[in-house]
Amino acid sequence: MPFLPDRVRAMLADVPNVTEKQMFGGLAFMVNDKLCVCAYENEILCRLDPALQEEAAEQHGCRLMHSNGRTYKGYIYVNEQILRQENQLQYWVNLCLEFNQYAQKSKR
């Protein structure tokens, strides 16, 4: 199976304004200068609508993003186990792309 970042890159090939950046220990795919999805060796970090976060986190293979005792709103890790089928990976990438148009750019 191809490397997970390569699979995400292929899915974003026709999306305009995509750049790649090392971030959070993985390869972040920025769309319109905003984090869209970050790919690691065995999972992806999805930036999605915070209203979908709790429901998404309850799905098998998904977990919330925690750092320094804080839960980040709108960020979900999705394990590679459920991303093996292309349609599953496409589902999560699409959720990220849908939210990207509403996401705010980082202040950095």
N, CA, C and O atoms as a GROMACS GRO file, in nm:
protein
  432
    1MET      N    1   0.085  -0.118   0.000
    1MET     CA    2   0.000   0.000   0.000
    1MET      C    3   0.089   0.124   0.000
    1MET      O    4   0.188   0.130   0.074
    2PRO      N    5   0.056   0.223  -0.082
    2PRO     CA    6   0.138   0.346  -0.085
    2PRO      C    7   0.141   0.417   0.050
    2PRO      O    8   0.050   0.404   0.132
    3PHE      N    9   0.246   0.489   0.069
    3PHE     CA   10   0.268   0.570   0.189
    3PHE      C   11   0.150   0.666   0.205
    3PHE      O   12   0.109   0.730   0.108
    4LEU      N   13   0.096   0.677   0.325
    4LEU     CA   14  -0.024   0.757   0.350
    4LEU      C   15  -0.013   0.902   0.300
    4LEU      O   16  -0.107   0.951   0.238
    5PRO      N   17   0.098   0.973   0.326
    5PRO     CA   18   0.108   1.109   0.270
    5PRO      C   19   0.097   1.112   0.117
    5PRO      O   20   0.043   1.207   0.060
    6ASP      N   21   0.150   1.009   0.050
    6ASP     CA   22   0.139   1.003  -0.096
    6ASP      C   23  -0.006   0.985  -0.140
    6ASP      O   24  -0.048   1.042  -0.241
    7ARG      N   25  -0.081   0.907  -0.065
    7ARG     CA   26  -0.221   0.886  -0.098
    7ARG      C   27  -0.301   1.015  -0.081
    7ARG      O   28  -0.386   1.048  -0.164
    8VAL      N   29  -0.273   1.089   0.026
    8VAL     CA   30  -0.341   1.217   0.047
    8VAL      C   31  -0.302   1.315  -0.063
    8VAL      O   32  -0.388   1.384  -0.118
    9ARG      N   33  -0.174   1.321  -0.096
    9ARG     CA   34  -0.126   1.410  -0.202
    9ARG      C   35  -0.200   1.381  -0.334
    9ARG      O   36  -0.241   1.474  -0.404
   10ALA      N   37  -0.217   1.254  -0.366
   10ALA     CA   38  -0.286   1.217  -0.490
   10ALA      C   39  -0.431   1.265  -0.488
   10ALA      O   40  -0.484   1.307  -0.590
   11MET      N   41  -0.495   1.257  -0.372
   11MET     CA   42  -0.635   1.301  -0.362
   11MET      C   43  -0.649   1.452  -0.375
   11MET      O   44  -0.755   1.502  -0.413
   12LEU      N   45  -0.544   1.524  -0.342
   12LEU     CA   46  -0.549   1.671  -0.349
   12LEU      C   47  -0.488   1.725  -0.478
   12LEU      O   48  -0.476   1.847  -0.495
   13ALA      N   49  -0.450   1.637  -0.569
   13ALA     CA   50  -0.379   1.677  -0.690
   13ALA      C   51  -0.455   1.780  -0.774
   13ALA      O   52  -0.393   1.867  -0.835
   14ASP      N   53  -0.586   1.771  -0.778
   14ASP     CA   54  -0.665   1.863  -0.860
   14ASP      C   55  -0.722   1.981  -0.782
   14ASP      O   56  -0.798   2.061  -0.837
   15VAL      N   57  -0.686   1.992  -0.656
   15VAL     CA   58  -0.734   2.102  -0.572
   15VAL      C   59  -0.638   2.220  -0.589
   15VAL      O   60  -0.517   2.203  -0.575
   16PRO      N   61  -0.690   2.339  -0.619
   16PRO     CA   62  -0.600   2.455  -0.635
   16PRO      C   63  -0.545   2.503  -0.501
   16PRO      O   64  -0.604   2.481  -0.396
   17ASN      N   65  -0.430   2.568  -0.508
   17ASN     CA   66  -0.367   2.634  -0.393
   17ASN      C   67  -0.330   2.540  -0.280
   17ASN      O   68  -0.350   2.573  -0.163
   18VAL      N   69  -0.276   2.423  -0.313
   18VAL     CA   70  -0.230   2.327  -0.212
   18VAL      C   71  -0.079   2.341  -0.199
   18VAL      O   72  -0.006   2.340  -0.298
   19THR      N   73  -0.033   2.353  -0.076
   19THR     CA   74   0.110   2.352  -0.047
   19THR      C   75   0.134   2.250   0.064
   19THR      O   76   0.042   2.215   0.138
   20GLU      N   77   0.258   2.204   0.074
   20GLU     CA   78   0.294   2.107   0.176
   20GLU      C   79   0.393   2.170   0.273
   20GLU      O   80   0.477   2.251   0.234
   21LYS      N   81   0.381   2.130   0.399
   21LYS     CA   82   0.465   2.189   0.503
   21LYS      C   83   0.482   2.088   0.616
   21LYS      O   84   0.386   2.022   0.656
   22GLN      N   85   0.603   2.076   0.668
   22GLN     CA   86   0.625   1.990   0.784
   22GLN      C   87   0.559   2.056   0.905
   22GLN      O   88   0.587   2.172   0.936
   23MET      N   89   0.471   1.981   0.973
   23MET     CA   90   0.398   2.038   1.086
   23MET      C   91   0.349   1.924   1.177
   23MET      O   92   0.309   1.819   1.127
   24PHE      N   93   0.353   1.945   1.306
   24PHE     CA   94   0.303   1.847   1.404
   24PHE      C   95   0.370   1.710   1.386
   24PHE      O   96   0.310   1.608   1.420
   25GLY      N   97   0.491   1.706   1.335
   25GLY     CA   98   0.561   1.580   1.315
   25GLY      C   99   0.515   1.502   1.194
   25GLY      O  100   0.550   1.385   1.177
   26GLY      N  101   0.436   1.565   1.108
   26GLY     CA  102   0.388   1.499   0.988
   26GLY      C  103   0.397   1.594   0.870
   26GLY      O  104   0.463   1.698   0.877
   27LEU      N  105   0.331   1.557   0.762
   27LEU     CA  106   0.330   1.640   0.642
   27LEU      C  107   0.192   1.705   0.630
   27LEU      O  108   0.093   1.638   0.603
   28ALA      N  109   0.188   1.836   0.651
   28ALA     CA  110   0.062   1.910   0.646
   28ALA      C  111   0.034   1.954   0.503
   28ALA      O  112   0.123   1.999   0.431
   29PHE      N  113  -0.090   1.939   0.465
   29PHE     CA  114  -0.137   1.986   0.336
   29PHE      C  115  -0.220   2.111   0.363
   29PHE      O  116  -0.327   2.105   0.424
   30MET      N  117  -0.168   2.223   0.316
   30MET     CA  118  -0.232   2.352   0.334
   30MET      C  119  -0.313   2.383   0.208
   30MET      O  120  -0.263   2.367   0.097
   31VAL      N  121  -0.436   2.427   0.226
   31VAL     CA  122  -0.519   2.470   0.114
   31VAL      C  123  -0.556   2.615   0.140
   31VAL      O  124  -0.614   2.648   0.244
   32ASN      N  125  -0.521   2.701   0.047
   32ASN     CA  126  -0.542   2.845   0.062
   32ASN      C  127  -0.474   2.897   0.190
   32ASN      O  128  -0.530   2.979   0.262
   33ASP      N  129  -0.353   2.848   0.215
   33ASP     CA  130  -0.272   2.888   0.331
   33ASP      C  131  -0.335   2.851   0.465
   33ASP      O  132  -0.302   2.911   0.568
   34LYS      N  133  -0.424   2.752   0.466
   34LYS     CA  134  -0.487   2.705   0.590
   34LYS      C  135  -0.467   2.554   0.601
   34LYS      O  136  -0.480   2.482   0.502
   35LEU      N  137  -0.436   2.507   0.721
   35LEU     CA  138  -0.420   2.364   0.741
   35LEU      C  139  -0.549   2.292   0.703
   35LEU      O  140  -0.657   2.327   0.750
   36CYS      N  141  -0.535   2.192   0.617
   36CYS     CA  142  -0.650   2.113   0.575
   36CYS      C  143  -0.643   1.974   0.637
   36CYS      O  144  -0.735   1.932   0.707
   37VAL      N  145  -0.534   1.904   0.612
   37VAL     CA  146  -0.514   1.768   0.663
   37VAL      C  147  -0.364   1.746   0.680
   37VAL      O  148  -0.284   1.798   0.602
   38CYS      N  149  -0.327   1.670   0.781
   38CYS     CA  150  -0.187   1.640   0.806
   38CYS      C  151  -0.171   1.488   0.804
   38CYS      O  152  -0.244   1.418   0.873
   39ALA      N  153  -0.078   1.439   0.725
   39ALA     CA  154  -0.059   1.295   0.709
   39ALA      C  155   0.067   1.249   0.780
   39ALA      O  156   0.173   1.311   0.772
   40TYR      N  157   0.053   1.139   0.849
   40TYR     CA  158   0.163   1.073   0.919
   40TYR      C  159   0.181   0.935   0.857
   40TYR      O  160   0.114   0.901   0.760
   41GLU      N  161   0.271   0.858   0.913
   41GLU     CA  162   0.294   0.724   0.862
   41GLU      C  163   0.172   0.634   0.881
   41GLU      O  164   0.142   0.552   0.794
   42ASN      N  165   0.102   0.649   0.994
   42ASN     CA  166  -0.006   0.555   1.024
   42ASN      C  167  -0.139   0.621   1.062
   42ASN      O  168  -0.228   0.554   1.114
   43GLU      N  169  -0.154   0.750   1.037
   43GLU     CA  170  -0.280   0.818   1.065
   43GLU      C  171  -0.280   0.955   0.997
   43GLU      O  172  -0.177   1.003   0.950
   44ILE      N  173  -0.398   1.015   0.993
   44ILE     CA  174  -0.408   1.152   0.945
   44ILE      C  175  -0.472   1.237   1.054
   44ILE      O  176  -0.549   1.188   1.138
   45LEU      N  177  -0.440   1.364   1.052
   45LEU     CA  178  -0.503   1.462   1.140
   45LEU      C  179  -0.595   1.545   1.052
   45LEU      O  180  -0.549   1.614   0.961
   46CYS      N  181  -0.724   1.538   1.080
   46CYS     CA  182  -0.823   1.609   1.000
   46CYS      C  183  -0.864   1.737   1.070
   46CYS      O  184  -0.889   1.739   1.190
   47ARG      N  185  -0.870   1.844   0.994
   47ARG     CA  186  -0.927   1.968   1.044
   47ARG      C  187  -1.067   1.977   0.985
   47ARG      O  188  -1.084   1.994   0.864
   48LEU      N  189  -1.165   1.964   1.072
   48LEU     CA  190  -1.303   1.959   1.025
   48LEU      C  191  -1.392   2.050   1.108
   48LEU      O  192  -1.348   2.107   1.208
   49ASP      N  193  -1.514   2.062   1.066
   49ASP     CA  194  -1.610   2.147   1.136
   49ASP      C  195  -1.618   2.103   1.282
   49ASP      O  196  -1.647   1.987   1.310
   50PRO      N  197  -1.594   2.194   1.376
   50PRO     CA  198  -1.601   2.158   1.518
   50PRO      C  199  -1.736   2.097   1.559
   50PRO      O  200  -1.742   2.021   1.655
   51ALA      N  201  -1.842   2.130   1.487
   51ALA     CA  202  -1.974   2.073   1.517
   51ALA      C  203  -1.977   1.923   1.490
   51ALA      O  204  -2.063   1.852   1.543
   52LEU      N  205  -1.886   1.874   1.407
   52LEU     CA  206  -1.880   1.731   1.374
   52LEU      C  207  -1.782   1.654   1.461
   52LEU      O  208  -1.775   1.532   1.454
   53GLN      N  209  -1.707   1.725   1.543
   53GLN     CA  210  -1.596   1.666   1.617
   53GLN      C  211  -1.638   1.551   1.709
   53GLN      O  212  -1.579   1.443   1.702
   54GLU      N  213  -1.736   1.572   1.793
   54GLU     CA  214  -1.774   1.468   1.890
   54GLU      C  215  -1.824   1.342   1.820
   54GLU      O  216  -1.786   1.231   1.858
   55GLU      N  217  -1.908   1.360   1.720
   55GLU     CA  218  -1.959   1.244   1.646
   55GLU      C  219  -1.845   1.171   1.576
   55GLU      O  220  -1.841   1.048   1.575
   56ALA      N  221  -1.754   1.246   1.516
   56ALA     CA  222  -1.641   1.185   1.447
   56ALA      C  223  -1.552   1.108   1.544
   56ALA      O  224  -1.504   1.000   1.512
   57ALA      N  225  -1.529   1.164   1.662
   57ALA     CA  226  -1.441   1.101   1.760
   57ALA      C  227  -1.497   0.969   1.812
   57ALA      O  228  -1.421   0.886   1.861
   58GLU      N  229  -1.627   0.950   1.801
   58GLU     CA  230  -1.689   0.826   1.848
   58GLU      C  231  -1.674   0.712   1.748
   58GLU      O  232  -1.699   0.596   1.781
   59GLN      N  233  -1.633   0.743   1.626
   59GLN     CA  234  -1.616   0.640   1.525
   59GLN      C  235  -1.491   0.557   1.555
   59GLN      O  236  -1.392   0.607   1.608
   60HIS      N  237  -1.499   0.429   1.520
   60HIS     CA  238  -1.386   0.338   1.540
   60HIS      C  239  -1.262   0.392   1.468
   60HIS      O  240  -1.270   0.431   1.352
   61GLY      N  241  -1.149   0.394   1.537
   61GLY     CA  242  -1.024   0.438   1.477
   61GLY      C  243  -1.002   0.588   1.479
   61GLY      O  244  -0.905   0.637   1.421
   62CYS      N  245  -1.089   0.661   1.547
   62CYS     CA  246  -1.076   0.807   1.554
   62CYS      C  247  -1.055   0.851   1.698
   62CYS      O  248  -1.103   0.787   1.791
   63ARG      N  249  -0.982   0.960   1.714
   63ARG     CA  250  -0.960   1.014   1.848
   63ARG      C  251  -0.940   1.164   1.839
   63ARG      O  252  -0.900   1.218   1.735
   64LEU      N  253  -0.970   1.231   1.949
   64LEU     CA  254  -0.954   1.376   1.958
   64LEU      C  255  -0.806   1.412   1.963
   64LEU      O  256  -0.723   1.331   2.001
   65MET      N  257  -0.776   1.534   1.926
   65MET     CA  258  -0.639   1.586   1.937
   65MET      C  259  -0.625   1.654   2.073
   65MET      O  260  -0.697   1.750   2.103
   66HIS      N  261  -0.531   1.605   2.153
   66HIS     CA  262  -0.502   1.662   2.284
   66HIS      C  263  -0.357   1.707   2.287
   66HIS      O  264  -0.270   1.641   2.231
   67SER      N  265  -0.332   1.819   2.351
   67SER     CA  266  -0.195   1.867   2.371
   67SER      C  267  -0.194   1.959   2.492
   67SER      O  268  -0.279   2.047   2.506
   68ASN      N  269  -0.097   1.937   2.579
   68ASN     CA  270  -0.082   2.019   2.700
   68ASN      C  271  -0.212   2.027   2.781
   68ASN      O  272  -0.247   2.133   2.832
   69GLY      N  273  -0.281   1.913   2.792
   69GLY     CA  274  -0.403   1.908   2.871
   69GLY      C  275  -0.523   1.973   2.807
   69GLY      O  276  -0.626   1.993   2.873
   70ARG      N  277  -0.513   2.006   2.682
   70ARG     CA  278  -0.619   2.078   2.611
   70ARG      C  279  -0.668   1.995   2.493
   70ARG      O  280  -0.588   1.931   2.424
   71THR      N  281  -0.798   1.996   2.469
   71THR     CA  282  -0.855   1.932   2.351
   71THR      C  283  -0.874   2.038   2.243
   71THR      O  284  -0.937   2.141   2.267
   72TYR      N  285  -0.819   2.012   2.127
   72TYR     CA  286  -0.829   2.109   2.017
   72TYR      C  287  -0.962   2.091   1.943
   72TYR      O  288  -0.994   1.980   1.899
   73LYS      N  289  -1.036   2.198   1.931
   73LYS     CA  290  -1.165   2.193   1.862
   73LYS      C  291  -1.144   2.181   1.712
   73LYS      O  292  -1.065   2.253   1.651
   74GLY      N  293  -1.217   2.087   1.653
   74GLY     CA  294  -1.215   2.072   1.509
   74GLY      C  295  -1.100   1.988   1.455
   74GLY      O  296  -1.074   1.989   1.335
   75TYR      N  297  -1.031   1.916   1.542
   75TYR     CA  298  -0.919   1.832   1.498
   75TYR      C  299  -0.941   1.688   1.544
   75TYR      O  300  -0.967   1.664   1.662
   76ILE      N  301  -0.930   1.594   1.451
   76ILE     CA  302  -0.952   1.452   1.478
   76ILE      C  303  -0.840   1.371   1.413
   76ILE      O  304  -0.807   1.393   1.296
   77TYR      N  305  -0.782   1.278   1.488
   77TYR     CA  306  -0.689   1.181   1.430
   77TYR      C  307  -0.770   1.062   1.380
   77TYR      O  308  -0.860   1.014   1.448
   78VAL      N  309  -0.736   1.015   1.260
   78VAL     CA  310  -0.802   0.898   1.202
   78VAL      C  311  -0.693   0.795   1.173
   78VAL      O  312  -0.598   0.823   1.099
   79ASN      N  313  -0.708   0.676   1.231
   79ASN     CA  314  -0.609   0.570   1.220
   79ASN      C  315  -0.608   0.507   1.081
   79ASN      O  316  -0.711   0.495   1.015
   80GLU      N  317  -0.490   0.467   1.040
   80GLU     CA  318  -0.471   0.406   0.908
   80GLU      C  319  -0.557   0.282   0.888
   80GLU      O  320  -0.595   0.250   0.776
   81GLN      N  321  -0.588   0.211   0.997
   81GLN     CA  322  -0.668   0.089   0.985
   81GLN      C  323  -0.799   0.112   0.911
   81GLN      O  324  -0.844   0.027   0.834
   82ILE      N  325  -0.861   0.228   0.933
   82ILE     CA  326  -0.988   0.254   0.863
   82ILE      C  327  -0.969   0.335   0.734
   82ILE      O  328  -1.066   0.367   0.666
   83LEU      N  329  -0.844   0.366   0.702
   83LEU     CA  330  -0.815   0.443   0.581
   83LEU      C  331  -0.762   0.355   0.469
   83LEU      O  332  -0.719   0.406   0.365
   84ARG      N  333  -0.764   0.226   0.488
   84ARG     CA  334  -0.707   0.135   0.387
   84ARG      C  335  -0.785   0.139   0.256
   84ARG      O  336  -0.727   0.125   0.149
   85GLN      N  337  -0.915   0.157   0.266
   85GLN     CA  338  -0.996   0.168   0.145
   85GLN      C  339  -0.995   0.313   0.099
   85GLN      O  340  -1.011   0.405   0.179
   86GLU      N  341  -0.977   0.332  -0.030
   86GLU     CA  342  -0.968   0.468  -0.085
   86GLU      C  343  -1.093   0.550  -0.056
   86GLU      O  344  -1.083   0.670  -0.031
   87ASN      N  345  -1.210   0.487  -0.058
   87ASN     CA  346  -1.332   0.564  -0.033
   87ASN      C  347  -1.337   0.616   0.110
   87ASN      O  348  -1.394   0.722   0.134
   88GLN      N  349  -1.278   0.545   0.205
   88GLN     CA  350  -1.272   0.594   0.343
   88GLN      C  351  -1.178   0.714   0.354
   88GLN      O  352  -1.212   0.814   0.418
   89LEU      N  353  -1.060   0.703   0.294
   89LEU     CA  354  -0.967   0.815   0.296
   89LEU      C  355  -1.030   0.936   0.226
   89LEU      O  356  -1.018   1.049   0.274
   90GLN      N  357  -1.096   0.912   0.114
   90GLN     CA  358  -1.160   1.022   0.041
   90GLN      C  359  -1.268   1.088   0.125
   90GLN      O  360  -1.283   1.211   0.121
   91TYR      N  361  -1.343   1.010   0.202
   91TYR     CA  362  -1.446   1.066   0.290
   91TYR      C  363  -1.386   1.167   0.387
   91TYR      O  364  -1.438   1.277   0.401
   92TRP      N  365  -1.276   1.130   0.453
   92TRP     CA  366  -1.215   1.218   0.552
   92TRP      C  367  -1.150   1.340   0.486
   92TRP      O  368  -1.159   1.451   0.538
   93VAL      N  369  -1.084   1.319   0.373
   93VAL     CA  370  -1.023   1.432   0.302
   93VAL      C  371  -1.133   1.529   0.257
   93VAL      O  372  -1.114   1.650   0.264
   94ASN      N  373  -1.245   1.476   0.211
   94ASN     CA  374  -1.357   1.563   0.170
   94ASN      C  375  -1.411   1.645   0.287
   94ASN      O  376  -1.443   1.762   0.270
   95LEU      N  377  -1.422   1.583   0.406
   95LEU     CA  378  -1.466   1.660   0.523
   95LEU      C  379  -1.371   1.776   0.550
   95LEU      O  380  -1.414   1.886   0.584
   96CYS      N  381  -1.242   1.750   0.536
   96CYS     CA  382  -1.142   1.855   0.557
   96CYS      C  383  -1.156   1.966   0.454
   96CYS      O  384  -1.150   2.084   0.487
   97LEU      N  385  -1.174   1.927   0.329
   97LEU     CA  386  -1.187   2.027   0.222
   97LEU      C  387  -1.314   2.109   0.238
   97LEU      O  388  -1.314   2.230   0.212
   98GLU      N  389  -1.423   2.046   0.280
   98GLU     CA  390  -1.548   2.119   0.300
   98GLU      C  391  -1.533   2.226   0.407
   98GLU      O  392  -1.583   2.337   0.392
   99PHE      N  393  -1.463   2.192   0.515
   99PHE     CA  394  -1.446   2.290   0.623
   99PHE      C  395  -1.343   2.396   0.588
   99PHE      O  396  -1.351   2.508   0.638
  100ASN      N  397  -1.248   2.364   0.502
  100ASN     CA  398  -1.139   2.457   0.472
  100ASN      C  399  -1.188   2.593   0.424
  100ASN      O  400  -1.127   2.695   0.455
  101GLN      N  401  -1.297   2.596   0.351
  101GLN     CA  402  -1.347   2.724   0.300
  101GLN      C  403  -1.396   2.815   0.413
  101GLN      O  404  -1.404   2.936   0.394
  102TYR      N  405  -1.429   2.758   0.528
  102TYR     CA  406  -1.477   2.837   0.643
  102TYR      C  407  -1.370   2.856   0.750
  102TYR      O  408  -1.383   2.943   0.837
  103ALA      N  409  -1.265   2.776   0.743
  103ALA     CA  410  -1.160   2.782   0.845
  103ALA      C  411  -1.086   2.915   0.839
  103ALA      O  412  -1.072   2.976   0.733
  104GLN      N  413  -1.040   2.958   0.955
  104GLN     CA  414  -0.962   3.081   0.960
  104GLN      C  415  -0.814   3.048   0.949
  104GLN      O  416  -0.769   2.943   0.994
  105LYS      N  417  -0.741   3.139   0.888
  105LYS     CA  418  -0.596   3.123   0.878
  105LYS      C  419  -0.534   3.139   1.014
  105LYS      O  420  -0.585   3.212   1.100
  106SER      N  421  -0.422   3.071   1.034
  106SER     CA  422  -0.346   3.085   1.158
  106SER      C  423  -0.295   3.228   1.168
  106SER      O  424  -0.266   3.292   1.067
  107LYS      N  425  -0.285   3.278   1.290
  107LYS     CA  426  -0.238   3.415   1.311
  107LYS      C  427  -0.087   3.426   1.299
  107LYS      O  428  -0.032   3.536   1.303
  108ARG      N  429  -0.020   3.314   1.285
  108ARG     CA  430   0.127   3.314   1.275
  108ARG      C  431   0.174   3.357   1.141
  108ARG      O  432   0.294   3.362   1.116
   0.00000   0.00000   0.00000
